Amino acid sequence: AAVNIMGNTCCEAESAIDFDALYQAVRNSTLNQYGKISTSESIASSAVKTAIDVNAKAIIVCSESGATATQVAKFRPGRPITVLTPSPTVARQCYGVLRGCSAQVLSSQDSTDDVITKTIEEFKTSGICAAGDAIVVVYGTMQMSGSTNTMRLQYA
């Protein structure tokens, strides 16, 4: 009974969070502390802001090292983050450490578009989104770690 009460309390507290205000607070704090943010962090920040603005149902992050997933999770989007990575170690770290993240291990980053489409189909099947819902996708266009430079909206 105590565990159920605690679970209900946590769910109630999570539902009361203003994710837009939380995003702004984290972004402003980062800018105040460092004066600027990196390209990949700017893409992550923009992805979260876009997800909040268009009420996207999820964020998909393609990441070799997990750094982009860490940056997206830092801005607390308030929606599920799915990390697609070729590294089992990165998948474990993202799933176990980053808030709101789940992870899938890919055989290679070459088939990323197919895996993204399959992931969105899984979202529809599991009820995370419905047909026509927005999904934010973050990835790099070069096949190397640290090359995150693209954010796009894809519709289920």
Chimera marker file (.cmm) of the C-alpha trace (Angstrom):
<marker_set name="trace">
<marker id="1" x="0.000" y="0.000" z="0.000" r="1" g="1" b="0" radius="0.5"/>
<marker id="2" x="2.808" y="2.426" z="0.846" r="1" g="1" b="0" radius="0.5"/>
<marker id="3" x="4.474" y="1.801" z="-2.502" r="1" g="1" b="0" radius="0.5"/>
<marker id="4" x="1.200" y="2.503" z="-4.333" r="1" g="1" b="0" radius="0.5"/>
<marker id="5" x="0.723" y="5.747" z="-2.407" r="1" g="1" b="0" radius="0.5"/>
<marker id="6" x="4.289" y="6.830" z="-3.204" r="1" g="1" b="0" radius="0.5"/>
<marker id="7" x="3.793" y="5.909" z="-6.868" r="1" g="1" b="0" radius="0.5"/>
<marker id="8" x="0.570" y="7.924" z="-7.044" r="1" g="1" b="0" radius="0.5"/>
<marker id="9" x="2.286" y="10.869" z="-5.343" r="1" g="1" b="0" radius="0.5"/>
<marker id="10" x="5.140" y="10.786" z="-7.852" r="1" g="1" b="0" radius="0.5"/>
<marker id="11" x="2.739" y="10.603" z="-10.815" r="1" g="1" b="0" radius="0.5"/>
<marker id="12" x="0.750" y="13.550" z="-9.471" r="1" g="1" b="0" radius="0.5"/>
<marker id="13" x="3.910" y="15.612" z="-8.934" r="1" g="1" b="0" radius="0.5"/>
<marker id="14" x="5.199" y="14.825" z="-12.433" r="1" g="1" b="0" radius="0.5"/>
<marker id="15" x="1.897" y="15.869" z="-14.015" r="1" g="1" b="0" radius="0.5"/>
<marker id="16" x="2.104" y="19.303" z="-12.358" r="1" g="1" b="0" radius="0.5"/>
<marker id="17" x="5.478" y="20.238" z="-13.900" r="1" g="1" b="0" radius="0.5"/>
<marker id="18" x="5.491" y="23.153" z="-16.344" r="1" g="1" b="0" radius="0.5"/>
<marker id="19" x="7.980" y="21.740" z="-18.836" r="1" g="1" b="0" radius="0.5"/>
<marker id="20" x="8.172" y="24.956" z="-20.864" r="1" g="1" b="0" radius="0.5"/>
<marker id="21" x="9.245" y="26.936" z="-17.781" r="1" g="1" b="0" radius="0.5"/>
<marker id="22" x="11.639" y="24.164" z="-16.759" r="1" g="1" b="0" radius="0.5"/>
<marker id="23" x="13.174" y="24.187" z="-20.251" r="1" g="1" b="0" radius="0.5"/>
<marker id="24" x="13.652" y="27.972" z="-20.098" r="1" g="1" b="0" radius="0.5"/>
<marker id="25" x="15.227" y="27.758" z="-16.639" r="1" g="1" b="0" radius="0.5"/>
<marker id="26" x="17.732" y="25.083" z="-17.691" r="1" g="1" b="0" radius="0.5"/>
<marker id="27" x="18.599" y="26.915" z="-20.930" r="1" g="1" b="0" radius="0.5"/>
<marker id="28" x="19.024" y="30.288" z="-19.192" r="1" g="1" b="0" radius="0.5"/>
<marker id="29" x="21.125" y="28.725" z="-16.452" r="1" g="1" b="0" radius="0.5"/>
<marker id="30" x="23.422" y="27.134" z="-19.047" r="1" g="1" b="0" radius="0.5"/>
<marker id="31" x="23.787" y="30.398" z="-20.956" r="1" g="1" b="0" radius="0.5"/>
<marker id="32" x="24.462" y="32.354" z="-17.758" r="1" g="1" b="0" radius="0.5"/>
<marker id="33" x="27.101" y="29.900" z="-16.624" r="1" g="1" b="0" radius="0.5"/>
<marker id="34" x="28.933" y="29.354" z="-19.929" r="1" g="1" b="0" radius="0.5"/>
<marker id="35" x="27.958" y="32.347" z="-22.069" r="1" g="1" b="0" radius="0.5"/>
<marker id="36" x="27.166" y="30.167" z="-25.081" r="1" g="1" b="0" radius="0.5"/>
<marker id="37" x="26.233" y="26.621" z="-25.971" r="1" g="1" b="0" radius="0.5"/>
<marker id="38" x="27.779" y="24.213" z="-28.495" r="1" g="1" b="0" radius="0.5"/>
<marker id="39" x="26.209" y="23.398" z="-31.853" r="1" g="1" b="0" radius="0.5"/>
<marker id="40" x="24.979" y="19.997" z="-30.711" r="1" g="1" b="0" radius="0.5"/>
<marker id="41" x="23.607" y="21.443" z="-27.475" r="1" g="1" b="0" radius="0.5"/>
<marker id="42" x="21.843" y="24.155" z="-29.455" r="1" g="1" b="0" radius="0.5"/>
<marker id="43" x="20.244" y="21.458" z="-31.648" r="1" g="1" b="0" radius="0.5"/>
<marker id="44" x="19.201" y="19.541" z="-28.508" r="1" g="1" b="0" radius="0.5"/>
<marker id="45" x="17.766" y="22.706" z="-26.958" r="1" g="1" b="0" radius="0.5"/>
<marker id="46" x="15.877" y="23.521" z="-30.155" r="1" g="1" b="0" radius="0.5"/>
<marker id="47" x="14.544" y="19.970" z="-30.362" r="1" g="1" b="0" radius="0.5"/>
<marker id="48" x="13.121" y="20.167" z="-26.851" r="1" g="1" b="0" radius="0.5"/>
<marker id="49" x="11.617" y="23.628" z="-27.437" r="1" g="1" b="0" radius="0.5"/>
<marker id="50" x="10.082" y="22.430" z="-30.704" r="1" g="1" b="0" radius="0.5"/>
<marker id="51" x="8.674" y="19.318" z="-29.012" r="1" g="1" b="0" radius="0.5"/>
<marker id="52" x="7.060" y="21.510" z="-26.359" r="1" g="1" b="0" radius="0.5"/>
<marker id="53" x="5.746" y="24.060" z="-28.883" r="1" g="1" b="0" radius="0.5"/>
<marker id="54" x="4.168" y="21.549" z="-31.296" r="1" g="1" b="0" radius="0.5"/>
<marker id="55" x="3.168" y="19.112" z="-28.535" r="1" g="1" b="0" radius="0.5"/>
<marker id="56" x="5.256" y="16.325" z="-30.050" r="1" g="1" b="0" radius="0.5"/>
<marker id="57" x="4.543" y="12.984" z="-28.447" r="1" g="1" b="0" radius="0.5"/>
<marker id="58" x="8.168" y="11.783" z="-28.367" r="1" g="1" b="0" radius="0.5"/>
<marker id="59" x="11.759" y="12.598" z="-29.286" r="1" g="1" b="0" radius="0.5"/>
<marker id="60" x="13.990" y="10.173" z="-31.178" r="1" g="1" b="0" radius="0.5"/>
<marker id="61" x="17.747" y="10.712" z="-30.820" r="1" g="1" b="0" radius="0.5"/>
<marker id="62" x="20.284" y="8.937" z="-33.038" r="1" g="1" b="0" radius="0.5"/>
<marker id="63" x="23.555" y="8.962" z="-31.134" r="1" g="1" b="0" radius="0.5"/>
<marker id="64" x="26.875" y="7.136" z="-31.387" r="1" g="1" b="0" radius="0.5"/>
<marker id="65" x="28.265" y="8.271" z="-28.024" r="1" g="1" b="0" radius="0.5"/>
<marker id="66" x="25.121" y="9.196" z="-26.076" r="1" g="1" b="0" radius="0.5"/>
<marker id="67" x="26.194" y="12.842" z="-25.773" r="1" g="1" b="0" radius="0.5"/>
<marker id="68" x="23.235" y="14.143" z="-27.785" r="1" g="1" b="0" radius="0.5"/>
<marker id="69" x="20.812" y="12.067" z="-25.721" r="1" g="1" b="0" radius="0.5"/>
<marker id="70" x="22.361" y="13.517" z="-22.556" r="1" g="1" b="0" radius="0.5"/>
<marker id="71" x="21.915" y="17.032" z="-23.910" r="1" g="1" b="0" radius="0.5"/>
<marker id="72" x="18.285" y="16.446" z="-24.906" r="1" g="1" b="0" radius="0.5"/>
<marker id="73" x="17.478" y="14.882" z="-21.513" r="1" g="1" b="0" radius="0.5"/>
<marker id="74" x="19.173" y="17.820" z="-19.764" r="1" g="1" b="0" radius="0.5"/>
<marker id="75" x="16.473" y="20.168" z="-21.053" r="1" g="1" b="0" radius="0.5"/>
<marker id="76" x="13.686" y="17.982" z="-19.548" r="1" g="1" b="0" radius="0.5"/>
<marker id="77" x="11.271" y="17.739" z="-22.484" r="1" g="1" b="0" radius="0.5"/>
<marker id="78" x="8.502" y="15.994" z="-20.540" r="1" g="1" b="0" radius="0.5"/>
<marker id="79" x="7.959" y="13.379" z="-23.225" r="1" g="1" b="0" radius="0.5"/>
<marker id="80" x="9.632" y="10.049" z="-23.948" r="1" g="1" b="0" radius="0.5"/>
<marker id="81" x="13.118" y="10.107" z="-25.473" r="1" g="1" b="0" radius="0.5"/>
<marker id="82" x="14.119" y="7.057" z="-27.502" r="1" g="1" b="0" radius="0.5"/>
<marker id="83" x="17.844" y="6.735" z="-28.199" r="1" g="1" b="0" radius="0.5"/>
<marker id="84" x="18.936" y="4.771" z="-31.267" r="1" g="1" b="0" radius="0.5"/>
<marker id="85" x="22.582" y="3.777" z="-31.001" r="1" g="1" b="0" radius="0.5"/>
<marker id="86" x="24.932" y="1.102" z="-32.356" r="1" g="1" b="0" radius="0.5"/>
<marker id="87" x="26.590" y="0.772" z="-28.937" r="1" g="1" b="0" radius="0.5"/>
<marker id="88" x="25.157" y="-1.567" z="-26.268" r="1" g="1" b="0" radius="0.5"/>
<marker id="89" x="27.133" y="0.366" z="-23.631" r="1" g="1" b="0" radius="0.5"/>
<marker id="90" x="25.600" y="3.693" z="-24.680" r="1" g="1" b="0" radius="0.5"/>
<marker id="91" x="22.138" y="2.083" z="-24.729" r="1" g="1" b="0" radius="0.5"/>
<marker id="92" x="22.583" y="0.823" z="-21.147" r="1" g="1" b="0" radius="0.5"/>
<marker id="93" x="23.844" y="4.211" z="-19.964" r="1" g="1" b="0" radius="0.5"/>
<marker id="94" x="20.990" y="6.115" z="-21.608" r="1" g="1" b="0" radius="0.5"/>
<marker id="95" x="18.353" y="3.729" z="-20.296" r="1" g="1" b="0" radius="0.5"/>
<marker id="96" x="19.757" y="3.525" z="-16.791" r="1" g="1" b="0" radius="0.5"/>
<marker id="97" x="20.959" y="7.074" z="-16.153" r="1" g="1" b="0" radius="0.5"/>
<marker id="98" x="19.091" y="9.585" z="-18.301" r="1" g="1" b="0" radius="0.5"/>
<marker id="99" x="15.651" y="10.678" z="-17.223" r="1" g="1" b="0" radius="0.5"/>
<marker id="100" x="12.843" y="9.712" z="-19.568" r="1" g="1" b="0" radius="0.5"/>
<marker id="101" x="15.080" y="7.748" z="-21.950" r="1" g="1" b="0" radius="0.5"/>
<marker id="102" x="14.732" y="4.329" z="-23.456" r="1" g="1" b="0" radius="0.5"/>
<marker id="103" x="17.239" y="2.918" z="-25.925" r="1" g="1" b="0" radius="0.5"/>
<marker id="104" x="17.494" y="0.564" z="-28.866" r="1" g="1" b="0" radius="0.5"/>
<marker id="105" x="20.710" y="-0.928" z="-30.192" r="1" g="1" b="0" radius="0.5"/>
<marker id="106" x="21.105" y="-0.685" z="-33.975" r="1" g="1" b="0" radius="0.5"/>
<marker id="107" x="23.206" y="-2.976" z="-36.116" r="1" g="1" b="0" radius="0.5"/>
<marker id="108" x="24.583" y="0.136" z="-37.867" r="1" g="1" b="0" radius="0.5"/>
<marker id="109" x="23.714" y="3.821" z="-38.346" r="1" g="1" b="0" radius="0.5"/>
<marker id="110" x="23.374" y="3.296" z="-42.112" r="1" g="1" b="0" radius="0.5"/>
<marker id="111" x="19.714" y="2.233" z="-41.868" r="1" g="1" b="0" radius="0.5"/>
<marker id="112" x="18.717" y="5.078" z="-39.561" r="1" g="1" b="0" radius="0.5"/>
<marker id="113" x="15.693" y="6.281" z="-41.590" r="1" g="1" b="0" radius="0.5"/>
<marker id="114" x="14.227" y="2.767" z="-41.673" r="1" g="1" b="0" radius="0.5"/>
<marker id="115" x="14.757" y="2.331" z="-37.940" r="1" g="1" b="0" radius="0.5"/>
<marker id="116" x="13.169" y="5.736" z="-37.220" r="1" g="1" b="0" radius="0.5"/>
<marker id="117" x="10.104" y="4.761" z="-39.256" r="1" g="1" b="0" radius="0.5"/>
<marker id="118" x="9.922" y="1.405" z="-37.444" r="1" g="1" b="0" radius="0.5"/>
<marker id="119" x="10.285" y="3.143" z="-34.063" r="1" g="1" b="0" radius="0.5"/>
<marker id="120" x="7.409" y="5.505" z="-34.884" r="1" g="1" b="0" radius="0.5"/>
<marker id="121" x="5.280" y="2.497" z="-35.874" r="1" g="1" b="0" radius="0.5"/>
<marker id="122" x="6.113" y="0.945" z="-32.478" r="1" g="1" b="0" radius="0.5"/>
<marker id="123" x="5.054" y="4.229" z="-30.815" r="1" g="1" b="0" radius="0.5"/>
<marker id="124" x="1.671" y="3.995" z="-32.560" r="1" g="1" b="0" radius="0.5"/>
<marker id="125" x="1.246" y="0.341" z="-31.560" r="1" g="1" b="0" radius="0.5"/>
<marker id="126" x="2.123" y="1.040" z="-27.915" r="1" g="1" b="0" radius="0.5"/>
<marker id="127" x="-0.111" y="4.128" z="-27.691" r="1" g="1" b="0" radius="0.5"/>
<marker id="128" x="2.670" y="6.712" z="-27.287" r="1" g="1" b="0" radius="0.5"/>
<marker id="129" x="1.359" y="8.504" z="-30.364" r="1" g="1" b="0" radius="0.5"/>
<marker id="130" x="-1.428" y="8.294" z="-32.921" r="1" g="1" b="0" radius="0.5"/>
<marker id="131" x="-1.411" y="8.758" z="-36.679" r="1" g="1" b="0" radius="0.5"/>
<marker id="132" x="-0.620" y="12.393" z="-37.501" r="1" g="1" b="0" radius="0.5"/>
<marker id="133" x="1.136" y="13.176" z="-34.211" r="1" g="1" b="0" radius="0.5"/>
<marker id="134" x="4.471" y="15.013" z="-34.378" r="1" g="1" b="0" radius="0.5"/>
<marker id="135" x="7.718" y="13.286" z="-33.411" r="1" g="1" b="0" radius="0.5"/>
<marker id="136" x="10.997" y="15.230" z="-33.120" r="1" g="1" b="0" radius="0.5"/>
<marker id="137" x="14.056" y="13.464" z="-34.564" r="1" g="1" b="0" radius="0.5"/>
<marker id="138" x="17.637" y="14.544" z="-33.757" r="1" g="1" b="0" radius="0.5"/>
<marker id="139" x="20.682" y="13.158" z="-35.565" r="1" g="1" b="0" radius="0.5"/>
<marker id="140" x="23.967" y="13.939" z="-37.296" r="1" g="1" b="0" radius="0.5"/>
<marker id="141" x="24.502" y="13.844" z="-41.042" r="1" g="1" b="0" radius="0.5"/>
<marker id="142" x="28.089" y="12.572" z="-40.852" r="1" g="1" b="0" radius="0.5"/>
<marker id="143" x="28.949" y="9.058" z="-39.720" r="1" g="1" b="0" radius="0.5"/>
<marker id="144" x="31.061" y="10.069" z="-36.724" r="1" g="1" b="0" radius="0.5"/>
<marker id="145" x="30.639" y="10.783" z="-33.054" r="1" g="1" b="0" radius="0.5"/>
<marker id="146" x="29.967" y="14.436" z="-32.188" r="1" g="1" b="0" radius="0.5"/>
<marker id="147" x="28.394" y="15.380" z="-35.506" r="1" g="1" b="0" radius="0.5"/>
<marker id="148" x="24.828" y="16.126" z="-34.371" r="1" g="1" b="0" radius="0.5"/>
<marker id="149" x="23.613" y="18.938" z="-36.575" r="1" g="1" b="0" radius="0.5"/>
<marker id="150" x="20.054" y="18.153" z="-37.632" r="1" g="1" b="0" radius="0.5"/>
<marker id="151" x="16.611" y="18.268" z="-36.067" r="1" g="1" b="0" radius="0.5"/>
<marker id="152" x="13.433" y="17.492" z="-37.969" r="1" g="1" b="0" radius="0.5"/>
<marker id="153" x="9.755" y="16.897" z="-37.342" r="1" g="1" b="0" radius="0.5"/>
<marker id="154" x="8.280" y="13.652" z="-38.587" r="1" g="1" b="0" radius="0.5"/>
<marker id="155" x="4.616" y="12.800" z="-38.411" r="1" g="1" b="0" radius="0.5"/>
<marker id="156" x="3.317" y="9.395" z="-37.345" r="1" g="1" b="0" radius="0.5"/>
<link id1="1" id2="2" r="1" g="1" b="0" radius="0.2"/>
<link id1="2" id2="3" r="1" g="1" b="0" radius="0.2"/>
<link id1="3" id2="4" r="1" g="1" b="0" radius="0.2"/>
<link id1="4" id2="5" r="1" g="1" b="0" radius="0.2"/>
<link id1="5" id2="6" r="1" g="1" b="0" radius="0.2"/>
<link id1="6" id2="7" r="1" g="1" b="0" radius="0.2"/>
<link id1="7" id2="8" r="1" g="1" b="0" radius="0.2"/>
<link id1="8" id2="9" r="1" g="1" b="0" radius="0.2"/>
<link id1="9" id2="10" r="1" g="1" b="0" radius="0.2"/>
<link id1="10" id2="11" r="1" g="1" b="0" radius="0.2"/>
<link id1="11" id2="12" r="1" g="1" b="0" radius="0.2"/>
<link id1="12" id2="13" r="1" g="1" b="0" radius="0.2"/>
<link id1="13" id2="14" r="1" g="1" b="0" radius="0.2"/>
<link id1="14" id2="15" r="1" g="1" b="0" radius="0.2"/>
<link id1="15" id2="16" r="1" g="1" b="0" radius="0.2"/>
<link id1="16" id2="17" r="1" g="1" b="0" radius="0.2"/>
<link id1="17" id2="18" r="1" g="1" b="0" radius="0.2"/>
<link id1="18" id2="19" r="1" g="1" b="0" radius="0.2"/>
<link id1="19" id2="20" r="1" g="1" b="0" radius="0.2"/>
<link id1="20" id2="21" r="1" g="1" b="0" radius="0.2"/>
<link id1="21" id2="22" r="1" g="1" b="0" radius="0.2"/>
<link id1="22" id2="23" r="1" g="1" b="0" radius="0.2"/>
<link id1="23" id2="24" r="1" g="1" b="0" radius="0.2"/>
<link id1="24" id2="25" r="1" g="1" b="0" radius="0.2"/>
<link id1="25" id2="26" r="1" g="1" b="0" radius="0.2"/>
<link id1="26" id2="27" r="1" g="1" b="0" radius="0.2"/>
<link id1="27" id2="28" r="1" g="1" b="0" radius="0.2"/>
<link id1="28" id2="29" r="1" g="1" b="0" radius="0.2"/>
<link id1="29" id2="30" r="1" g="1" b="0" radius="0.2"/>
<link id1="30" id2="31" r="1" g="1" b="0" radius="0.2"/>
<link id1="31" id2="32" r="1" g="1" b="0" radius="0.2"/>
<link id1="32" id2="33" r="1" g="1" b="0" radius="0.2"/>
<link id1="33" id2="34" r="1" g="1" b="0" radius="0.2"/>
<link id1="34" id2="35" r="1" g="1" b="0" radius="0.2"/>
<link id1="35" id2="36" r="1" g="1" b="0" radius="0.2"/>
<link id1="36" id2="37" r="1" g="1" b="0" radius="0.2"/>
<link id1="37" id2="38" r="1" g="1" b="0" radius="0.2"/>
<link id1="38" id2="39" r="1" g="1" b="0" radius="0.2"/>
<link id1="39" id2="40" r="1" g="1" b="0" radius="0.2"/>
<link id1="40" id2="41" r="1" g="1" b="0" radius="0.2"/>
<link id1="41" id2="42" r="1" g="1" b="0" radius="0.2"/>
<link id1="42" id2="43" r="1" g="1" b="0" radius="0.2"/>
<link id1="43" id2="44" r="1" g="1" b="0" radius="0.2"/>
<link id1="44" id2="45" r="1" g="1" b="0" radius="0.2"/>
<link id1="45" id2="46" r="1" g="1" b="0" radius="0.2"/>
<link id1="46" id2="47" r="1" g="1" b="0" radius="0.2"/>
<link id1="47" id2="48" r="1" g="1" b="0" radius="0.2"/>
<link id1="48" id2="49" r="1" g="1" b="0" radius="0.2"/>
<link id1="49" id2="50" r="1" g="1" b="0" radius="0.2"/>
<link id1="50" id2="51" r="1" g="1" b="0" radius="0.2"/>
<link id1="51" id2="52" r="1" g="1" b="0" radius="0.2"/>
<link id1="52" id2="53" r="1" g="1" b="0" radius="0.2"/>
<link id1="53" id2="54" r="1" g="1" b="0" radius="0.2"/>
<link id1="54" id2="55" r="1" g="1" b="0" radius="0.2"/>
<link id1="55" id2="56" r="1" g="1" b="0" radius="0.2"/>
<link id1="56" id2="57" r="1" g="1" b="0" radius="0.2"/>
<link id1="57" id2="58" r="1" g="1" b="0" radius="0.2"/>
<link id1="58" id2="59" r="1" g="1" b="0" radius="0.2"/>
<link id1="59" id2="60" r="1" g="1" b="0" radius="0.2"/>
<link id1="60" id2="61" r="1" g="1" b="0" radius="0.2"/>
<link id1="61" id2="62" r="1" g="1" b="0" radius="0.2"/>
<link id1="62" id2="63" r="1" g="1" b="0" radius="0.2"/>
<link id1="63" id2="64" r="1" g="1" b="0" radius="0.2"/>
<link id1="64" id2="65" r="1" g="1" b="0" radius="0.2"/>
<link id1="65" id2="66" r="1" g="1" b="0" radius="0.2"/>
<link id1="66" id2="67" r="1" g="1" b="0" radius="0.2"/>
<link id1="67" id2="68" r="1" g="1" b="0" radius="0.2"/>
<link id1="68" id2="69" r="1" g="1" b="0" radius="0.2"/>
<link id1="69" id2="70" r="1" g="1" b="0" radius="0.2"/>
<link id1="70" id2="71" r="1" g="1" b="0" radius="0.2"/>
<link id1="71" id2="72" r="1" g="1" b="0" radius="0.2"/>
<link id1="72" id2="73" r="1" g="1" b="0" radius="0.2"/>
<link id1="73" id2="74" r="1" g="1" b="0" radius="0.2"/>
<link id1="74" id2="75" r="1" g="1" b="0" radius="0.2"/>
<link id1="75" id2="76" r="1" g="1" b="0" radius="0.2"/>
<link id1="76" id2="77" r="1" g="1" b="0" radius="0.2"/>
<link id1="77" id2="78" r="1" g="1" b="0" radius="0.2"/>
<link id1="78" id2="79" r="1" g="1" b="0" radius="0.2"/>
<link id1="79" id2="80" r="1" g="1" b="0" radius="0.2"/>
<link id1="80" id2="81" r="1" g="1" b="0" radius="0.2"/>
<link id1="81" id2="82" r="1" g="1" b="0" radius="0.2"/>
<link id1="82" id2="83" r="1" g="1" b="0" radius="0.2"/>
<link id1="83" id2="84" r="1" g="1" b="0" radius="0.2"/>
<link id1="84" id2="85" r="1" g="1" b="0" radius="0.2"/>
<link id1="85" id2="86" r="1" g="1" b="0" radius="0.2"/>
<link id1="86" id2="87" r="1" g="1" b="0" radius="0.2"/>
<link id1="87" id2="88" r="1" g="1" b="0" radius="0.2"/>
<link id1="88" id2="89" r="1" g="1" b="0" radius="0.2"/>
<link id1="89" id2="90" r="1" g="1" b="0" radius="0.2"/>
<link id1="90" id2="91" r="1" g="1" b="0" radius="0.2"/>
<link id1="91" id2="92" r="1" g="1" b="0" radius="0.2"/>
<link id1="92" id2="93" r="1" g="1" b="0" radius="0.2"/>
<link id1="93" id2="94" r="1" g="1" b="0" radius="0.2"/>
<link id1="94" id2="95" r="1" g="1" b="0" radius="0.2"/>
<link id1="95" id2="96" r="1" g="1" b="0" radius="0.2"/>
<link id1="96" id2="97" r="1" g="1" b="0" radius="0.2"/>
<link id1="97" id2="98" r="1" g="1" b="0" radius="0.2"/>
<link id1="98" id2="99" r="1" g="1" b="0" radius="0.2"/>
<link id1="99" id2="100" r="1" g="1" b="0" radius="0.2"/>
<link id1="100" id2="101" r="1" g="1" b="0" radius="0.2"/>
<link id1="101" id2="102" r="1" g="1" b="0" radius="0.2"/>
<link id1="102" id2="103" r="1" g="1" b="0" radius="0.2"/>
<link id1="103" id2="104" r="1" g="1" b="0" radius="0.2"/>
<link id1="104" id2="105" r="1" g="1" b="0" radius="0.2"/>
<link id1="105" id2="106" r="1" g="1" b="0" radius="0.2"/>
<link id1="106" id2="107" r="1" g="1" b="0" radius="0.2"/>
<link id1="107" id2="108" r="1" g="1" b="0" radius="0.2"/>
<link id1="108" id2="109" r="1" g="1" b="0" radius="0.2"/>
<link id1="109" id2="110" r="1" g="1" b="0" radius="0.2"/>
<link id1="110" id2="111" r="1" g="1" b="0" radius="0.2"/>
<link id1="111" id2="112" r="1" g="1" b="0" radius="0.2"/>
<link id1="112" id2="113" r="1" g="1" b="0" radius="0.2"/>
<link id1="113" id2="114" r="1" g="1" b="0" radius="0.2"/>
<link id1="114" id2="115" r="1" g="1" b="0" radius="0.2"/>
<link id1="115" id2="116" r="1" g="1" b="0" radius="0.2"/>
<link id1="116" id2="117" r="1" g="1" b="0" radius="0.2"/>
<link id1="117" id2="118" r="1" g="1" b="0" radius="0.2"/>
<link id1="118" id2="119" r="1" g="1" b="0" radius="0.2"/>
<link id1="119" id2="120" r="1" g="1" b="0" radius="0.2"/>
<link id1="120" id2="121" r="1" g="1" b="0" radius="0.2"/>
<link id1="121" id2="122" r="1" g="1" b="0" radius="0.2"/>
<link id1="122" id2="123" r="1" g="1" b="0" radius="0.2"/>
<link id1="123" id2="124" r="1" g="1" b="0" radius="0.2"/>
<link id1="124" id2="125" r="1" g="1" b="0" radius="0.2"/>
<link id1="125" id2="126" r="1" g="1" b="0" radius="0.2"/>
<link id1="126" id2="127" r="1" g="1" b="0" radius="0.2"/>
<link id1="127" id2="128" r="1" g="1" b="0" radius="0.2"/>
<link id1="128" id2="129" r="1" g="1" b="0" radius="0.2"/>
<link id1="129" id2="130" r="1" g="1" b="0" radius="0.2"/>
<link id1="130" id2="131" r="1" g="1" b="0" radius="0.2"/>
<link id1="131" id2="132" r="1" g="1" b="0" radius="0.2"/>
<link id1="132" id2="133" r="1" g="1" b="0" radius="0.2"/>
<link id1="133" id2="134" r="1" g="1" b="0" radius="0.2"/>
<link id1="134" id2="135" r="1" g="1" b="0" radius="0.2"/>
<link id1="135" id2="136" r="1" g="1" b="0" radius="0.2"/>
<link id1="136" id2="137" r="1" g="1" b="0" radius="0.2"/>
<link id1="137" id2="138" r="1" g="1" b="0" radius="0.2"/>
<link id1="138" id2="139" r="1" g="1" b="0" radius="0.2"/>
<link id1="139" id2="140" r="1" g="1" b="0" radius="0.2"/>
<link id1="140" id2="141" r="1" g="1" b="0" radius="0.2"/>
<link id1="141" id2="142" r="1" g="1" b="0" radius="0.2"/>
<link id1="142" id2="143" r="1" g="1" b="0" radius="0.2"/>
<link id1="143" id2="144" r="1" g="1" b="0" radius="0.2"/>
<link id1="144" id2="145" r="1" g="1" b="0" radius="0.2"/>
<link id1="145" id2="146" r="1" g="1" b="0" radius="0.2"/>
<link id1="146" id2="147" r="1" g="1" b="0" radius="0.2"/>
<link id1="147" id2="148" r="1" g="1" b="0" radius="0.2"/>
<link id1="148" id2="149" r="1" g="1" b="0" radius="0.2"/>
<link id1="149" id2="150" r="1" g="1" b="0" radius="0.2"/>
<link id1="150" id2="151" r="1" g="1" b="0" radius="0.2"/>
<link id1="151" id2="152" r="1" g="1" b="0" radius="0.2"/>
<link id1="152" id2="153" r="1" g="1" b="0" radius="0.2"/>
<link id1="153" id2="154" r="1" g="1" b="0" radius="0.2"/>
<link id1="154" id2="155" r="1" g="1" b="0" radius="0.2"/>
<link id1="155" id2="156" r="1" g="1" b="0" radius="0.2"/>
</marker_set>
